[in-house]
Amino acid sequence: MYKIGTRGSLLAVTQCTLVKNQLEALSNEKFELHLIKTQGDQITDKPLWQLEGKDFFTKELDEALLNGTVDMVVHSYKDLGSERPDGIKLATITERRYAHDVLLVPKANVEKLKNWTGDFIVGTSSPRRIVNLTRDLPAFLPHSPSIKCETLRGNINTRIQKLRDGKYHAITLALAGVDRLAQMDSSRAELEKLLEGLTFAILPLSIFPTAAAQGALAIEMRSDRTDGGKLENILKKLHHAPTAEEVGRERTAFKSYGGGCHLAVGIHVRAIEGDFLHFHRGETDGRDIRVKMREGASAPAQKPSKVFLGQGEAAGAINDTLYIKKSSGAAAPVNGKHVFVTTSHVLPSLKAGAQTLWAAGPETRKKMVAQGLWVHGGADSLGHDELLKLADSKALQMMMGAGEWLVLSHDKATSPVGPVFAGYSAAMTTPTSAQKNELASVTHAWWSSFPQYEAYIKEVPEMKNATHYCGLGKTWSAFREHKLAINALTDQNEFLKLMGLK
């Protein structure tokens, strides 16, 4: 029998029970929970950054591990400091499904936004949430109310109850924790009651990156165990290498900014196709932090002489004026459906009545919000599969309710999310001789879609010789399916920076 040390909160007990069940299924051993109170659990009236000392959620657990009271400890990895006590070994980092923050809001408050006066009060005690929410959340809420953050501490269930009691207009929580509560019958029953009457908005990680290592669990053990590595070998069966790569980079970046619970910088790193995307946002020492890049992306070896930009406009680039997109204007059958909006070109087809609304990327989401729509989440410009991961969340499903999916896209689109409604079409205008000559000399090109690329190549075959770039969603997938060389970046702004145009 192995003893697992855990904090006594509903979330800590739930996630440790999930780990316990996995370990027992992977071995012939038995595990039991041993509850331990920590300083962080007992002091809930002040933000952690206002308290003296450190390791508020780990000190007592460390002591229990080192004195042999427990054999292992399960931590939310974000709670672990960069310096761990001698004699303690990190054995396993579990798979992280969700790193996101979720904004929980009473449905009644959403209805009131169109006539809102004064500040919109969001409960949180995190410095990085305070900075990023105050600065960026208005653009993601209908009618853009000013945001004021007020102190919120406590366990997940007590935080949600405070929201229900009207002490805040909204609160932010880690989606991973809420989702774990939804995975066990015992905690799910309590969560269902707490979430009744609430709706949600998943905050895009590219704009609202979270605490370093948020969403991952770290399992520690004593480094001097004398069982011949038996327990460690069992624990390693839960190790998830891609998550370890991501959170390792997050913690390194966090430390580079100074570290500590007072640091107002959110950091998220995403592994993708053997590479890593970095999103850092916040402020430190009066410095505004806004990092959005693909690790290792560097200026092209060949100096750009002519740059084609297939999305938006930029001085110094050849902007797309030939691939014309036209909205159909026909009303999409959205009533009672979960609707995924892939581009702002389909917005004339979007009418009221959808059960939930989702956007392909932050810019499309902002345009939807500007029309007074509540947008529940999105793919953060990472493609349809990213949306499917979020739609698989047990906690979100509780709030979303049943319903079919509908994708609003172009007339030739398909999607793994669900049926497609053609909200727009695109056609290529025949270029003039002068335009063909200019396009034929393009050395670097950014594409907003694969059909756009095909249309241009058909008219100007010489453009094949350019170095091609795109985002990380469906366009990238299409290029790879056709075995065409392509460089994927976080967005066109990163492309323009690499081209020296921004």
DAQUITA-V286246 format. One record per pair of residues at least 6 apart in sequence whose ideal C-beta (glycine too) atoms are under 8 Angstrom apart, sorted by the first residue. I is the first residue (numbers start at 1). GAP is how many residues later the second one is. Records with the same first field share a line. If there is no record, write none. Layout:
BEGIN
I: GAP, GAP
END
This chain:
BEGIN
1: 28, 29, 30, 31
2: 21, 27, 28, 29, 30, 69, 70, 229
3: 28, 29, 30, 31, 66, 67, 68, 69
4: 12, 15, 16, 27, 28, 29, 30, 66, 67, 68, 69, 70
5: 29, 31, 56, 59, 60, 64, 65, 67, 68, 69
6: 6, 7, 10, 27, 28, 29, 30, 55, 67, 68
7: 6, 28, 29, 30, 31, 34, 50, 54
8: 27, 28, 29, 33
9: 32, 146, 147
10: 145, 146, 147, 171, 177, 180
11: 144, 145, 146, 166, 169, 170, 176
12: 62, 64
13: 20, 22
14: 166, 167, 169, 170, 172, 173
15: 59, 61, 162, 165, 202
16: 17, 58
17: 16, 167
18: 162, 165, 166
19: 55, 75, 198, 200, 219
20: 11, 12, 13
22: 216
23: 6, 8, 211, 212, 214, 215
24: 6, 7
26: 208, 211, 212
27: 207, 210
29: 205
34: 30, 35, 36
36: 24, 25, 28, 34
37: 23
38: 18, 19, 20, 21, 22, 23
39: 14, 17, 18, 20, 21
40: 8, 16, 17, 39
41: 16, 114
43: 8, 13
44: 109, 110, 114
45: 108
46: 105, 107
47: 78, 79, 80, 104, 106
48: 8, 77, 213
49: 76, 78, 211, 212, 213
54: 27, 206, 207
55: 7, 26
56: 205
57: 18, 19, 22
58: 17, 21, 22, 23
61: 9, 12, 14
62: 11, 22, 23, 26
64: 6, 9
65: 6, 7, 8, 23, 155, 156, 157
66: 19, 21, 22, 156
68: 154
71: 150, 151, 160
72: 19, 147, 148, 149, 159, 163
73: 146, 147, 148
74: 143, 144, 145
75: 142, 143, 144, 145
76: 101, 138, 140, 141, 142
77: 16, 136, 137, 139, 140, 141, 170
78: 96, 132, 133, 134, 135, 136, 137, 138
80: 133, 138
82: 169, 173, 177
84: 6, 136
87: 135, 136, 137
88: 132, 133, 134, 135
89: 131, 132, 133, 134, 143
90: 128, 129, 130
91: 128, 129, 130, 140, 141, 144, 145, 148
92: 126, 127, 143, 144, 146, 147
93: 123, 124, 125, 126, 146, 147, 150, 151, 154
94: 122, 123, 124, 125, 144, 145, 146, 149
95: 121, 143, 145, 147, 148
96: 80, 119, 120, 144, 147, 150, 151
97: 79, 82, 118, 292, 296
98: 76, 77, 78, 81, 117, 291, 292, 295
99: 76, 77, 106, 111, 115, 116, 169
100: 74, 75, 76, 102, 103, 105, 110, 115, 290
101: 28, 71, 72, 73, 74, 101, 102, 107, 109
102: 70, 71, 72, 73, 76, 98, 99, 100, 101
103: 19, 34, 67, 68, 69, 97, 98, 99, 100
104: 56, 59, 66, 67, 68, 69, 91, 94, 95, 96
105: 64, 65, 93, 94, 95, 96
106: 57, 58, 63, 91, 92, 93
107: 90, 91, 92
108: 89
109: 60, 61
110: 32, 89, 264
113: 7, 28, 29, 30, 32
114: 28, 29, 258
116: 27, 29
118: 28
119: 26, 27, 28, 29
120: 21, 25, 26, 27, 28, 49, 50
121: 27, 28, 29, 47, 48, 49
122: 11, 15, 25, 26, 27, 28, 46, 47, 48, 49, 50
123: 26, 27, 28, 29, 36, 39, 40, 44, 45, 47, 48, 49
124: 6, 9, 25, 28, 47, 48
125: 26, 27, 28
126: 46, 85
127: 134, 135, 136, 137, 155
128: 81, 82, 83, 135, 136, 137, 138, 153, 154
129: 20, 43, 79, 137
130: 19, 134
131: 133, 151, 152
132: 75, 76, 77, 134, 149, 150
133: 14, 16, 39, 75
134: 13, 14, 15
136: 71, 72, 145
137: 10, 66, 71
138: 6, 7, 8, 9
139: 227, 230
140: 61, 63, 64, 67, 222, 225, 226, 229, 235
141: 60, 228
142: 227, 230, 231, 232
143: 229
144: 225
150: 18
152: 7, 10, 16, 19
153: 6
154: 8
156: 17, 21, 22, 25
157: 24, 33, 34, 37
159: 12, 14
160: 11, 13, 34, 35, 38
161: 33
162: 6, 9
163: 7, 8, 35
164: 30, 33, 34
172: 31
174: 36, 37, 40, 41
175: 27, 40, 218, 220, 221
176: 38, 39
178: 13, 217
179: 214, 215, 216, 217
180: 7
181: 6, 7, 9, 10, 214
182: 6, 9, 211, 212, 213, 215, 216
183: 211
188: 206
191: 204, 207
192: 206
195: 200, 203, 204
198: 201
199: 175, 177, 200
200: 176, 177, 196, 199
201: 173, 174, 175, 176
202: 174, 175, 176, 188, 194
204: 158, 161, 174, 176
205: 63, 65, 74, 175
206: 62, 73, 86, 156, 174, 175, 284
207: 74, 155
208: 58, 73
209: 57, 58, 59, 70, 71, 72
210: 56, 57, 58
211: 55, 56
212: 35, 38, 39, 41, 42, 55
213: 34, 37, 38
216: 27, 31
219: 16, 19
221: 10, 11, 14
225: 6, 7
242: 29
245: 26, 31
246: 23, 24, 25, 30
247: 22
249: 20, 27, 29, 46
250: 17, 18, 19
253: 14, 16, 25, 27
254: 9, 11, 13
257: 6, 8, 23, 27, 32
258: 26, 27
263: 19, 21
264: 18, 19, 20
265: 15, 16, 17, 18, 19, 24
266: 13, 14, 15, 16
267: 11, 12, 13
268: 10, 11, 12
269: 7, 8, 9, 10, 26
270: 6, 7, 9, 112
272: 110, 200
273: 215
275: 19, 20, 21
276: 18, 19
277: 16, 17, 18, 195, 213
278: 13, 14, 15, 16, 17
279: 12, 13, 211
280: 9, 10, 11
281: 8, 9, 10
282: 7
283: 6
292: 198, 199, 201, 202
293: 197, 201
294: 194, 195, 196, 200
297: 190, 192, 197, 201
298: 200
299: 199, 201
300: 144, 167, 198, 199
302: 141, 165
304: 139, 140, 195, 196
305: 136, 138
306: 12, 132, 135, 136, 137, 138
307: 9, 10, 11, 135, 136, 137, 138, 139, 192, 194
308: 9, 10, 12, 131, 134, 136, 137, 138, 155, 158
309: 8, 9, 10, 11, 137, 183, 186, 187
310: 10, 13, 135, 136, 137, 138, 139, 142, 143, 146
311: 9, 135, 136, 137, 181
312: 7, 180
313: 6
314: 182, 187, 188
315: 186
316: 185
317: 179, 182, 184
318: 120, 121, 124
320: 128, 132
321: 108
322: 106, 107, 109, 113, 133, 134, 137
323: 103, 104, 105, 106, 129, 132, 133
324: 102, 103, 104, 105
325: 20, 85, 99, 100, 101
326: 98, 99, 100, 101
327: 18, 19, 20, 21, 22, 96, 97
328: 20, 21, 83, 94, 95, 96, 97
329: 19, 20
330: 19, 93
331: 18, 20
332: 7, 14, 17, 18, 19, 74, 76, 89, 91
333: 73, 88
334: 16, 17, 18, 19, 20, 72
335: 18, 19
336: 17, 18, 19, 67, 68
337: 17, 18, 66, 67, 68, 69
338: 16, 17, 18, 20, 53, 62, 65, 66, 67, 68, 80
339: 11, 15, 16, 17, 18, 19, 66, 67, 68, 69
340: 18, 19, 20, 39, 44, 47, 65, 66, 67, 68, 75, 77, 78
341: 6, 9, 16, 17, 18, 19, 23, 27, 67
342: 18, 22, 65, 66, 67, 71, 73
343: 17, 21, 66, 67, 81
344: 19, 20, 23, 24
345: 65, 78, 79
346: 62, 63, 75, 77, 78
347: 20, 21, 24, 76
348: 75
349: 59, 72, 74, 75
350: 18, 23, 58, 73
355: 45, 46, 48
356: 20, 44, 47
357: 11, 16, 17, 18, 19
358: 17, 18, 19, 20, 21, 29
359: 6, 9, 16, 18, 19, 20
360: 18, 19, 21, 113
361: 17, 18, 19, 20, 110, 112, 130
362: 16, 18, 19
364: 14
365: 10, 13
368: 7
369: 6
376: 24
377: 10, 13, 19
378: 9
379: 7, 8, 94
380: 6
381: 90, 91, 92, 109, 110
382: 90, 91
383: 89, 90, 91, 93, 94
384: 23, 31, 32, 33, 89, 90
385: 31
386: 87
387: 30
388: 28, 29
390: 6
391: 6, 9, 14, 26
404: 14, 15
405: 12, 13, 14
406: 12, 13, 15
407: 6, 8, 10, 11, 12, 13, 14
408: 12, 13, 15
409: 6, 11, 12, 13, 14, 15
410: 12, 13, 14, 15, 16, 39, 41
411: 11, 13, 14
412: 39
413: 7, 9
414: 6
426: 23, 25, 26, 29
428: 27, 28, 30, 31
430: 29
431: 8, 28, 29
436: 23, 24
439: 17, 20, 21, 23, 24
440: 20, 22, 23
441: 21
442: 21, 24
443: 23, 24
444: 22, 23, 24, 25, 55
445: 18, 21, 22, 23, 24
446: 23, 24, 46, 49
447: 6, 21, 22, 23, 28
448: 22, 23, 27
449: 25, 26, 29
450: 24, 25, 28, 29, 32
453: 15, 22, 26
456: 7
457: 6, 7
467: 18, 20
468: 11, 16, 17, 18, 19
469: 17, 18, 19, 20, 26
470: 6, 9, 16, 17, 18, 19
471: 17, 18, 19, 20, 21
472: 16, 17, 18
476: 10, 12
479: 6, 7
480: 6
489: 6, 9
493: 9
496: 6
END
